[in-house]
Amino acid sequence: MRLMRRVLMLAPLWLLGACAQAPAPAPTVGAGAETCPAASFRGLTGQPRGVLDRMTLPAGTRIIGPRDAVTMDYNPGRMNFEIGEDGRIAKLGCY
């Protein structure tokens, strides 16, 4: 009788344990480096933002202004240009 009572008391805990989710795997260092075109755009750092309007940029490229809100999702193949307060390209990379 005692055994059955203990089993019934612990059953909800076992069921809840089965509902736990495994943590998402962390992105590997260097993942997407072969798909990131940032190296070919490095010379644009310090140039006015307007040069980007005259270029063909990779699909999905983001041009981020100094006060723009952006999502923080990591995408190693997405090109990002960050524009500084002075209207020039301050930073670029894939993230």
Biopython code that builds the backbone (N, CA, C, O; Angstrom):
import numpy as np
from Bio.PDB.StructureBuilder import StructureBuilder

atoms = [
    (1, "MET", "N", (0.812, -1.192, 0.000)),
    (1, "MET", "CA", (0.000, 0.000, 0.000)),
    (1, "MET", "C", (0.864, 1.267, 0.000)),
    (1, "MET", "O", (0.579, 2.229, -0.713)),
    (2, "ARG", "N", (1.920, 1.245, 0.812)),
    (2, "ARG", "CA", (2.799, 2.407, 0.879)),
    (2, "ARG", "C", (3.511, 2.636, -0.454)),
    (2, "ARG", "O", (3.698, 3.776, -0.877)),
    (3, "LEU", "N", (3.896, 1.569, -1.094)),
    (3, "LEU", "CA", (4.576, 1.682, -2.379)),
    (3, "LEU", "C", (3.652, 2.330, -3.409)),
    (3, "LEU", "O", (4.072, 3.219, -4.150)),
    (4, "MET", "N", (2.421, 1.895, -3.456)),
    (4, "MET", "CA", (1.460, 2.455, -4.405)),
    (4, "MET", "C", (1.229, 3.942, -4.124)),
    (4, "MET", "O", (1.104, 4.744, -5.049)),
    (5, "ARG", "N", (1.175, 4.291, -2.871)),
    (5, "ARG", "CA", (0.956, 5.686, -2.491)),
    (5, "ARG", "C", (2.136, 6.557, -2.948)),
    (5, "ARG", "O", (1.937, 7.658, -3.460)),
    (6, "ARG", "N", (3.359, 6.056, -2.760)),
    (6, "ARG", "CA", (4.546, 6.799, -3.194)),
    (6, "ARG", "C", (4.583, 6.943, -4.713)),
    (6, "ARG", "O", (4.933, 8.002, -5.234)),
    (7, "VAL", "N", (4.227, 5.889, -5.407)),
    (7, "VAL", "CA", (4.212, 5.940, -6.870)),
    (7, "VAL", "C", (3.212, 6.981, -7.345)),
    (7, "VAL", "O", (3.513, 7.755, -8.254)),
    (8, "LEU", "N", (2.050, 7.014, -6.758)),
    (8, "LEU", "CA", (1.031, 7.986, -7.145)),
    (8, "LEU", "C", (1.448, 9.418, -6.807)),
    (8, "LEU", "O", (1.078, 10.352, -7.518)),
    (9, "MET", "N", (2.205, 9.594, -5.741)),
    (9, "MET", "CA", (2.650, 10.928, -5.368)),
    (9, "MET", "C", (3.766, 11.427, -6.297)),
    (9, "MET", "O", (3.860, 12.626, -6.559)),
    (10, "LEU", "N", (4.596, 10.531, -6.786)),
    (10, "LEU", "CA", (5.722, 10.924, -7.630)),
    (10, "LEU", "C", (5.386, 10.940, -9.119)),
    (10, "LEU", "O", (6.139, 11.508, -9.910)),
    (11, "ALA", "N", (4.291, 10.340, -9.509)),
    (11, "ALA", "CA", (3.928, 10.265, -10.929)),
    (11, "ALA", "C", (3.848, 11.642, -11.594)),
    (11, "ALA", "O", (4.357, 11.789, -12.704)),
    (12, "PRO", "N", (3.235, 12.659, -10.974)),
    (12, "PRO", "CA", (3.193, 13.976, -11.634)),
    (12, "PRO", "C", (4.591, 14.559, -11.891)),
    (12, "PRO", "O", (4.809, 15.223, -12.904)),
    (13, "LEU", "N", (5.525, 14.312, -10.984)),
    (13, "LEU", "CA", (6.884, 14.813, -11.190)),
    (13, "LEU", "C", (7.545, 14.137, -12.385)),
    (13, "LEU", "O", (8.234, 14.795, -13.165)),
    (14, "TRP", "N", (7.346, 12.860, -12.532)),
    (14, "TRP", "CA", (7.913, 12.141, -13.674)),
    (14, "TRP", "C", (7.313, 12.662, -14.980)),
    (14, "TRP", "O", (8.021, 12.833, -15.973)),
    (15, "LEU", "N", (6.022, 12.909, -14.969)),
    (15, "LEU", "CA", (5.370, 13.414, -16.178)),
    (15, "LEU", "C", (5.864, 14.815, -16.532)),
    (15, "LEU", "O", (6.067, 15.114, -17.709)),
    (16, "LEU", "N", (6.059, 15.673, -15.540)),
    (16, "LEU", "CA", (6.576, 17.014, -15.805)),
    (16, "LEU", "C", (8.014, 16.966, -16.318)),
    (16, "LEU", "O", (8.401, 17.774, -17.162)),
    (17, "GLY", "N", (8.788, 16.039, -15.821)),
    (17, "GLY", "CA", (10.163, 15.891, -16.282)),
    (17, "GLY", "C", (10.234, 15.530, -17.752)),
    (17, "GLY", "O", (11.185, 15.910, -18.436)),
    (18, "ALA", "N", (9.258, 14.813, -18.241)),
    (18, "ALA", "CA", (9.239, 14.423, -19.649)),
    (18, "ALA", "C", (8.892, 15.602, -20.551)),
    (18, "ALA", "O", (9.130, 15.541, -21.757)),
    (19, "CYS", "N", (8.336, 16.673, -19.990)),
    (19, "CYS", "CA", (7.946, 17.832, -20.793)),
    (19, "CYS", "C", (9.070, 18.844, -20.979)),
    (19, "CYS", "O", (8.911, 19.789, -21.753)),
    (20, "ALA", "N", (10.184, 18.679, -20.305)),
    (20, "ALA", "CA", (11.279, 19.646, -20.403)),
    (20, "ALA", "C", (11.873, 19.647, -21.804)),
    (20, "ALA", "O", (12.010, 18.599, -22.435)),
    (21, "GLN", "N", (12.226, 20.845, -22.286)),
    (21, "GLN", "CA", (12.830, 20.978, -23.607)),
    (21, "GLN", "C", (14.345, 21.015, -23.483)),
    (21, "GLN", "O", (14.896, 21.554, -22.523)),
    (22, "ALA", "N", (14.996, 20.437, -24.462)),
    (22, "ALA", "CA", (16.453, 20.488, -24.508)),
    (22, "ALA", "C", (16.879, 21.883, -24.960)),
    (22, "ALA", "O", (16.196, 22.487, -25.787)),
    (23, "PRO", "N", (17.982, 22.407, -24.443)),
    (23, "PRO", "CA", (18.432, 23.732, -24.873)),
    (23, "PRO", "C", (18.860, 23.722, -26.334)),
    (23, "PRO", "O", (19.356, 22.716, -26.841)),
    (24, "ALA", "N", (18.663, 24.855, -27.004)),
    (24, "ALA", "CA", (19.055, 24.969, -28.412)),
    (24, "ALA", "C", (20.573, 24.966, -28.511)),
    (24, "ALA", "O", (21.246, 25.539, -27.655)),
    (25, "PRO", "N", (21.120, 24.334, -29.537)),
    (25, "PRO", "CA", (22.574, 24.320, -29.678)),
    (25, "PRO", "C", (23.098, 25.720, -30.000)),
    (25, "PRO", "O", (22.481, 26.461, -30.765)),
    (26, "ALA", "N", (24.223, 26.066, -29.419)),
    (26, "ALA", "CA", (24.835, 27.378, -29.668)),
    (26, "ALA", "C", (25.470, 27.389, -31.049)),
    (26, "ALA", "O", (25.969, 26.361, -31.506)),
    (27, "PRO", "N", (25.460, 28.546, -31.725)),
    (27, "PRO", "CA", (26.109, 28.603, -33.033)),
    (27, "PRO", "C", (27.597, 28.339, -32.894)),
    (27, "PRO", "O", (28.227, 28.789, -31.938)),
    (28, "THR", "N", (28.151, 27.617, -33.838)),
    (28, "THR", "CA", (29.565, 27.294, -33.794)),
    (28, "THR", "C", (30.385, 28.488, -34.252)),
    (28, "THR", "O", (29.958, 29.258, -35.111)),
    (29, "VAL", "N", (31.548, 28.630, -33.677)),
    (29, "VAL", "CA", (32.431, 29.731, -34.047)),
    (29, "VAL", "C", (32.885, 29.534, -35.485)),
    (29, "VAL", "O", (33.315, 28.445, -35.866)),
    (30, "GLY", "N", (32.787, 30.574, -36.265)),
    (30, "GLY", "CA", (33.204, 30.499, -37.659)),
    (30, "GLY", "C", (32.130, 29.986, -38.592)),
    (30, "GLY", "O", (32.354, 29.899, -39.799)),
    (31, "ALA", "N", (30.965, 29.643, -38.061)),
    (31, "ALA", "CA", (29.895, 29.145, -38.924)),
    (31, "ALA", "C", (29.451, 30.244, -39.861)),
    (31, "ALA", "O", (29.182, 31.362, -39.421)),
    (32, "GLY", "N", (29.372, 29.953, -41.120)),
    (32, "GLY", "CA", (28.920, 30.921, -42.102)),
    (32, "GLY", "C", (30.021, 31.811, -42.641)),
    (32, "GLY", "O", (29.762, 32.667, -43.488)),
    (33, "ALA", "N", (31.261, 31.623, -42.162)),
    (33, "ALA", "CA", (32.354, 32.476, -42.627)),
    (33, "ALA", "C", (32.542, 32.352, -44.128)),
    (33, "ALA", "O", (32.906, 33.321, -44.794)),
    (34, "GLU", "N", (32.297, 31.171, -44.658)),
    (34, "GLU", "CA", (32.467, 30.980, -46.096)),
    (34, "GLU", "C", (31.334, 31.618, -46.894)),
    (34, "GLU", "O", (31.481, 31.823, -48.099)),
    (35, "THR", "N", (30.206, 31.938, -46.256)),
    (35, "THR", "CA", (29.089, 32.558, -46.962)),
    (35, "THR", "C", (28.989, 34.055, -46.688)),
    (35, "THR", "O", (28.164, 34.735, -47.298)),
    (36, "CYS", "N", (29.804, 34.573, -45.794)),
    (36, "CYS", "CA", (29.760, 35.995, -45.437)),
    (36, "CYS", "C", (30.598, 36.803, -46.426)),
    (36, "CYS", "O", (31.802, 36.579, -46.549)),
    (37, "PRO", "N", (29.962, 37.744, -47.132)),
    (37, "PRO", "CA", (30.694, 38.543, -48.123)),
    (37, "PRO", "C", (31.359, 39.793, -47.541)),
    (37, "PRO", "O", (31.770, 40.668, -48.303)),
    (38, "ALA", "N", (31.475, 39.902, -46.226)),
    (38, "ALA", "CA", (31.980, 41.134, -45.604)),
    (38, "ALA", "C", (33.370, 41.517, -46.092)),
    (38, "ALA", "O", (33.658, 42.704, -46.246)),
    (39, "ALA", "N", (34.227, 40.550, -46.336)),
    (39, "ALA", "CA", (35.602, 40.862, -46.739)),
    (39, "ALA", "C", (35.641, 41.677, -48.030)),
    (39, "ALA", "O", (36.511, 42.532, -48.198)),
    (40, "SER", "N", (34.717, 41.420, -48.928)),
    (40, "SER", "CA", (34.728, 42.146, -50.201)),
    (40, "SER", "C", (34.171, 43.568, -50.077)),
    (40, "SER", "O", (34.262, 44.347, -51.025)),
    (41, "PHE", "N", (33.595, 43.913, -48.918)),
    (41, "PHE", "CA", (33.041, 45.255, -48.702)),
    (41, "PHE", "C", (33.840, 46.070, -47.682)),
    (41, "PHE", "O", (33.445, 47.190, -47.360)),
    (42, "ARG", "N", (34.938, 45.545, -47.171)),
    (42, "ARG", "CA", (35.710, 46.224, -46.120)),
    (42, "ARG", "C", (36.152, 47.630, -46.521)),
    (42, "ARG", "O", (36.249, 48.508, -45.664)),
    (43, "GLY", "N", (36.416, 47.855, -47.784)),
    (43, "GLY", "CA", (36.861, 49.166, -48.247)),
    (43, "GLY", "C", (35.809, 50.255, -48.131)),
    (43, "GLY", "O", (36.118, 51.435, -48.296)),
    (44, "LEU", "N", (34.567, 49.874, -47.849)),
    (44, "LEU", "CA", (33.489, 50.862, -47.740)),
    (44, "LEU", "C", (33.424, 51.531, -46.370)),
    (44, "LEU", "O", (32.712, 52.522, -46.204)),
    (45, "THR", "N", (34.151, 51.008, -45.393)),
    (45, "THR", "CA", (34.136, 51.614, -44.066)),
    (45, "THR", "C", (34.613, 53.060, -44.163)),
    (45, "THR", "O", (35.676, 53.334, -44.719)),
    (46, "GLY", "N", (33.823, 53.978, -43.621)),
    (46, "GLY", "CA", (34.136, 55.399, -43.663)),
    (46, "GLY", "C", (33.525, 56.135, -44.849)),
    (46, "GLY", "O", (33.573, 57.363, -44.910)),
    (47, "GLN", "N", (32.954, 55.394, -45.788)),
    (47, "GLN", "CA", (32.325, 56.009, -46.958)),
    (47, "GLN", "C", (30.923, 56.509, -46.590)),
    (47, "GLN", "O", (30.325, 56.014, -45.634)),
    (48, "PRO", "N", (30.390, 57.491, -47.342)),
    (48, "PRO", "CA", (29.021, 57.960, -47.077)),
    (48, "PRO", "C", (27.997, 56.854, -47.322)),
    (48, "PRO", "O", (28.207, 55.978, -48.160)),
    (49, "ARG", "N", (26.909, 56.900, -46.599)),
    (49, "ARG", "CA", (25.852, 55.899, -46.717)),
    (49, "ARG", "C", (25.329, 55.794, -48.146)),
    (49, "ARG", "O", (24.929, 54.709, -48.568)),
    (50, "GLY", "N", (25.320, 56.882, -48.895)),
    (50, "GLY", "CA", (24.785, 56.918, -50.250)),
    (50, "GLY", "C", (25.457, 55.962, -51.222)),
    (50, "GLY", "O", (24.851, 55.585, -52.225)),
    (51, "VAL", "N", (26.698, 55.558, -50.950)),
    (51, "VAL", "CA", (27.356, 54.627, -51.877)),
    (51, "VAL", "C", (26.625, 53.286, -51.914)),
    (51, "VAL", "O", (26.674, 52.580, -52.920)),
    (52, "LEU", "N", (25.956, 52.938, -50.830)),
    (52, "LEU", "CA", (25.232, 51.662, -50.783)),
    (52, "LEU", "C", (24.019, 51.676, -51.706)),
    (52, "LEU", "O", (23.613, 50.630, -52.212)),
    (53, "ASP", "N", (23.441, 52.850, -51.927)),
    (53, "ASP", "CA", (22.274, 52.961, -52.805)),
    (53, "ASP", "C", (22.623, 52.666, -54.257)),
    (53, "ASP", "O", (21.760, 52.270, -55.040)),
    (54, "ARG", "N", (23.874, 52.857, -54.610)),
    (54, "ARG", "CA", (24.303, 52.644, -55.994)),
    (54, "ARG", "C", (24.909, 51.263, -56.220)),
    (54, "ARG", "O", (25.404, 50.969, -57.308)),
    (55, "MET", "N", (24.871, 50.427, -55.202)),
    (55, "MET", "CA", (25.491, 49.099, -55.299)),
    (55, "MET", "C", (24.444, 48.001, -55.307)),
    (55, "MET", "O", (23.326, 48.179, -54.823)),
    (56, "THR", "N", (24.824, 46.871, -55.865)),
    (56, "THR", "CA", (24.008, 45.665, -55.759)),
    (56, "THR", "C", (24.515, 44.901, -54.542)),
    (56, "THR", "O", (25.641, 44.405, -54.535)),
    (57, "LEU", "N", (23.685, 44.812, -53.527)),
    (57, "LEU", "CA", (24.066, 44.164, -52.276)),
    (57, "LEU", "C", (23.474, 42.763, -52.205)),
    (57, "LEU", "O", (22.470, 42.486, -52.862)),
    (58, "PRO", "N", (24.076, 41.878, -51.422)),
    (58, "PRO", "CA", (23.536, 40.527, -51.273)),
    (58, "PRO", "C", (22.101, 40.556, -50.731)),
    (58, "PRO", "O", (21.724, 41.461, -49.987)),
    (59, "ALA", "N", (21.324, 39.567, -51.112)),
    (59, "ALA", "CA", (19.941, 39.457, -50.629)),
    (59, "ALA", "C", (19.928, 39.392, -49.104)),
    (59, "ALA", "O", (20.752, 38.713, -48.491)),
    (60, "GLY", "N", (18.989, 40.104, -48.508)),
    (60, "GLY", "CA", (18.841, 40.089, -47.054)),
    (60, "GLY", "C", (19.739, 41.069, -46.322)),
    (60, "GLY", "O", (19.734, 41.100, -45.091)),
    (61, "THR", "N", (20.503, 41.865, -47.041)),
    (61, "THR", "CA", (21.407, 42.834, -46.408)),
    (61, "THR", "C", (20.609, 43.866, -45.617)),
    (61, "THR", "O", (19.569, 44.345, -46.068)),
    (62, "ARG", "N", (21.113, 44.200, -44.428)),
    (62, "ARG", "CA", (20.482, 45.237, -43.610)),
    (62, "ARG", "C", (21.389, 46.462, -43.563)),
    (62, "ARG", "O", (22.599, 46.349, -43.366)),
    (63, "ILE", "N", (20.790, 47.621, -43.746)),
    (63, "ILE", "CA", (21.488, 48.891, -43.563)),
    (63, "ILE", "C", (20.886, 49.502, -42.306)),
    (63, "ILE", "O", (19.721, 49.900, -42.292)),
    (64, "ILE", "N", (21.683, 49.572, -41.263)),
    (64, "ILE", "CA", (21.194, 49.925, -39.933)),
    (64, "ILE", "C", (21.638, 51.341, -39.582)),
    (64, "ILE", "O", (22.831, 51.626, -39.474)),
    (65, "GLY", "N", (20.662, 52.214, -39.409)),
    (65, "GLY", "CA", (20.945, 53.591, -39.022)),
    (65, "GLY", "C", (21.304, 53.694, -37.553)),
    (65, "GLY", "O", (21.139, 52.728, -36.808)),
    (66, "PRO", "N", (21.798, 54.861, -37.118)),
    (66, "PRO", "CA", (22.257, 55.015, -35.740)),
    (66, "PRO", "C", (21.175, 54.811, -34.680)),
    (66, "PRO", "O", (21.497, 54.438, -33.551)),
    (67, "ARG", "N", (19.931, 55.040, -35.002)),
    (67, "ARG", "CA", (18.859, 54.867, -34.014)),
    (67, "ARG", "C", (17.838, 53.820, -34.442)),
    (67, "ARG", "O", (16.742, 53.754, -33.886)),
    (68, "ASP", "N", (18.193, 53.009, -35.423)),
    (68, "ASP", "CA", (17.263, 51.987, -35.910)),
    (68, "ASP", "C", (17.158, 50.826, -34.925)),
    (68, "ASP", "O", (18.154, 50.401, -34.339)),
    (69, "ALA", "N", (15.951, 50.328, -34.755)),
    (69, "ALA", "CA", (15.728, 49.128, -33.959)),
    (69, "ALA", "C", (15.888, 47.921, -34.882)),
    (69, "ALA", "O", (15.328, 47.891, -35.978)),
    (70, "VAL", "N", (16.641, 46.944, -34.439)),
    (70, "VAL", "CA", (16.852, 45.736, -35.240)),
    (70, "VAL", "C", (16.677, 44.508, -34.361)),
    (70, "VAL", "O", (16.834, 44.566, -33.142)),
    (71, "THR", "N", (16.350, 43.400, -35.004)),
    (71, "THR", "CA", (16.241, 42.151, -34.270)),
    (71, "THR", "C", (17.636, 41.671, -33.903)),
    (71, "THR", "O", (18.609, 42.001, -34.580)),
    (72, "MET", "N", (17.732, 40.904, -32.844)),
    (72, "MET", "CA", (19.027, 40.417, -32.380)),
    (72, "MET", "C", (19.276, 38.964, -32.778)),
    (72, "MET", "O", (20.172, 38.315, -32.239)),
    (73, "ASP", "N", (18.485, 38.455, -33.719)),
    (73, "ASP", "CA", (18.700, 37.076, -34.145)),
    (73, "ASP", "C", (20.010, 36.979, -34.914)),
    (73, "ASP", "O", (20.356, 37.867, -35.693)),
    (74, "TYR", "N", (20.730, 35.891, -34.685)),
    (74, "TYR", "CA", (22.037, 35.699, -35.308)),
    (74, "TYR", "C", (21.874, 34.964, -36.624)),
    (74, "TYR", "O", (21.297, 33.878, -36.672)),
    (75, "ASN", "N", (22.387, 35.562, -37.696)),
    (75, "ASN", "CA", (22.362, 34.945, -39.020)),
    (75, "ASN", "C", (23.749, 35.143, -39.626)),
    (75, "ASN", "O", (24.049, 36.232, -40.114)),
    (76, "PRO", "N", (24.599, 34.123, -39.607)),
    (76, "PRO", "CA", (25.983, 34.288, -40.045)),
    (76, "PRO", "C", (26.137, 34.624, -41.517)),
    (76, "PRO", "O", (27.222, 35.031, -41.934)),
    (77, "GLY", "N", (25.096, 34.469, -42.318)),
    (77, "GLY", "CA", (25.191, 34.776, -43.733)),
    (77, "GLY", "C", (24.569, 36.109, -44.121)),
    (77, "GLY", "O", (24.579, 36.477, -45.295)),
    (78, "ARG", "N", (24.019, 36.846, -43.136)),
    (78, "ARG", "CA", (23.338, 38.115, -43.435)),
    (78, "ARG", "C", (24.316, 39.280, -43.287)),
    (78, "ARG", "O", (24.917, 39.473, -42.230)),
    (79, "MET", "N", (24.461, 40.041, -44.349)),
    (79, "MET", "CA", (25.349, 41.201, -44.366)),
    (79, "MET", "C", (24.667, 42.378, -43.680)),
    (79, "MET", "O", (23.499, 42.657, -43.948)),
    (80, "ASN", "N", (25.383, 43.068, -42.799)),
    (80, "ASN", "CA", (24.868, 44.229, -42.074)),
    (80, "ASN", "C", (25.832, 45.394, -42.227)),
    (80, "ASN", "O", (27.037, 45.247, -42.025)),
    (81, "PHE", "N", (25.295, 46.549, -42.584)),
    (81, "PHE", "CA", (26.062, 47.786, -42.621)),
    (81, "PHE", "C", (25.504, 48.682, -41.531)),
    (81, "PHE", "O", (24.309, 48.979, -41.529)),
    (82, "GLU", "N", (26.343, 49.117, -40.606)),
    (82, "GLU", "CA", (25.912, 50.042, -39.557)),
    (82, "GLU", "C", (26.384, 51.442, -39.920)),
    (82, "GLU", "O", (27.565, 51.670, -40.178)),
    (83, "ILE", "N", (25.438, 52.373, -39.933)),
    (83, "ILE", "CA", (25.720, 53.758, -40.282)),
    (83, "ILE", "C", (25.895, 54.560, -38.996)),
    (83, "ILE", "O", (25.070, 54.468, -38.087)),
    (84, "GLY", "N", (26.963, 55.342, -38.922)),
    (84, "GLY", "CA", (27.242, 56.151, -37.738)),
    (84, "GLY", "C", (26.440, 57.441, -37.729)),
    (84, "GLY", "O", (25.724, 57.748, -38.682)),
    (85, "GLU", "N", (26.569, 58.186, -36.650)),
    (85, "GLU", "CA", (25.878, 59.472, -36.497)),
    (85, "GLU", "C", (26.264, 60.455, -37.600)),
    (85, "GLU", "O", (25.482, 61.343, -37.941)),
    (86, "ASP", "N", (27.456, 60.303, -38.155)),
    (86, "ASP", "CA", (27.925, 61.215, -39.200)),
    (86, "ASP", "C", (27.443, 60.832, -40.597)),
    (86, "ASP", "O", (27.803, 61.489, -41.574)),
    (87, "GLY", "N", (26.628, 59.770, -40.704)),
    (87, "GLY", "CA", (26.089, 59.356, -41.996)),
    (87, "GLY", "C", (27.047, 58.516, -42.823)),
    (87, "GLY", "O", (26.829, 58.315, -44.017)),
    (88, "ARG", "N", (28.093, 58.033, -42.199)),
    (88, "ARG", "CA", (29.075, 57.199, -42.897)),
    (88, "ARG", "C", (29.020, 55.767, -42.378)),
    (88, "ARG", "O", (28.554, 55.512, -41.268)),
    (89, "ILE", "N", (29.498, 54.844, -43.194)),
    (89, "ILE", "CA", (29.514, 53.431, -42.812)),
    (89, "ILE", "C", (30.536, 53.261, -41.690)),
    (89, "ILE", "O", (31.733, 53.462, -41.893)),
    (90, "ALA", "N", (30.055, 52.893, -40.519)),
    (90, "ALA", "CA", (30.910, 52.768, -39.344)),
    (90, "ALA", "C", (31.366, 51.331, -39.115)),
    (90, "ALA", "O", (32.474, 51.095, -38.633)),
    (91, "LYS", "N", (30.517, 50.380, -39.460)),
    (91, "LYS", "CA", (30.816, 48.984, -39.166)),
    (91, "LYS", "C", (30.091, 48.120, -40.174)),
    (91, "LYS", "O", (28.997, 48.462, -40.624)),
    (92, "LEU", "N", (30.697, 47.004, -40.529)),
    (92, "LEU", "CA", (30.011, 46.045, -41.381)),
    (92, "LEU", "C", (30.437, 44.649, -40.988)),
    (92, "LEU", "O", (31.536, 44.430, -40.479)),
    (93, "GLY", "N", (29.553, 43.723, -41.234)),
    (93, "GLY", "CA", (29.840, 42.340, -40.900)),
    (93, "GLY", "C", (28.613, 41.478, -41.089)),
    (93, "GLY", "O", (27.538, 41.963, -41.444)),
    (94, "CYS", "N", (28.788, 40.208, -40.849)),
    (94, "CYS", "CA", (27.684, 39.252, -40.964)),
    (94, "CYS", "C", (27.303, 38.785, -39.569)),
    (94, "CYS", "O", (28.114, 38.196, -38.854)),
    (95, "TYR", "N", (26.069, 39.052, -39.194)),
    (95, "TYR", "CA", (25.546, 38.641, -37.890)),
    (95, "TYR", "C", (24.056, 38.751, -37.870)),
    (95, "TYR", "O", (23.428, 38.448, -36.856)),
]
sb = StructureBuilder()
sb.init_structure("model")
sb.init_model(0)
sb.init_chain("A")
sb.init_seg("    ")
for serial, (resi, resn, name, xyz) in enumerate(atoms, 1):
    if name == "N":
        sb.init_residue(resn, " ", resi, " ")
    sb.init_atom(name, np.array(xyz, "f"), 0.0, 1.0, " ", f" {name:<3s}", serial, name[0])
structure = sb.get_structure()
